[in-house]
Amino acid sequence: MIDSKLYLVGIRKDTGEYEEDADACQLCKKMIINAGIKEVIIKNKDGYKIIQVEDWVKNDDLLDGKITY
């Protein structure tokens, strides 16, 4: 999976709508980093958000005390 792209979409079960501000949780981010994935493309209601995984490495939420699930 080195240098691959991951496509992610979150759809709410209760409404069938795209999840606002969809993102990977901390555990998923760590697995994506360890898999060597280069880019994550997230579909949301306004279009797409492209994330460079290297940014997650440089700006680790856990270092700032932010806990997500």
N, C-alpha and C positions, 0 to 999 in steps of 0.2 A: 504493500500500500504506500510505499515511499513516494512522496511528491504527488499524491493523488488528490482528487477533490471529493468532498462529501456533500451530498445534497440533503438538506434537513427541512422538514415541514411539520408544523404543529397545528392540528385542527381540534378545536374544542368539541368534546363529545356531547356536551349539553346543548350547544347552539349550531354546531356544524360549521362555524366560522373559523377563519385563521386566527391563531393565537397572536395577540398583540405583543410586540417586543419578544418574540420567540428567541430562545438562545439555548445553548447546551448547558447542562448543570456542571458543577465542578468535577464530579466523577467522570462524566462523559468527556469533558475537556481533557482530563488527564489521559484517558484512553485514546482519544484522537491524537494527542501529542505523541504518546508512546507508539502509536501505529505509524507515525511518520507522515500523516496526512498534511498537505500543504495549505489547503484552502477549504473553508466551509461556506456553502451557499445556503442561506436560510430564506425560505419563502414566507412572507407575511402578507397581511391584507393590503399593504401599500406597494408591494413589488418584491424585490429581493435585497438581501443584505449580504455582502461578501466580506468574509472575515479571513484575514491572513493568520494562520495558526501561530506563527512566530510572535504575533502581538500578544497572544495568551501567555506565551512563555515569558515575554518581557514584562508584562503587566499582570502578574498572577494575583487574582482576587484574594487568595488566602493571605498574601503578604500584607494586605490592607485590612485584614480582619473581617472581610465580607464572606458570610456563609450563605450559600444557596443550596437548593436541593434539586 
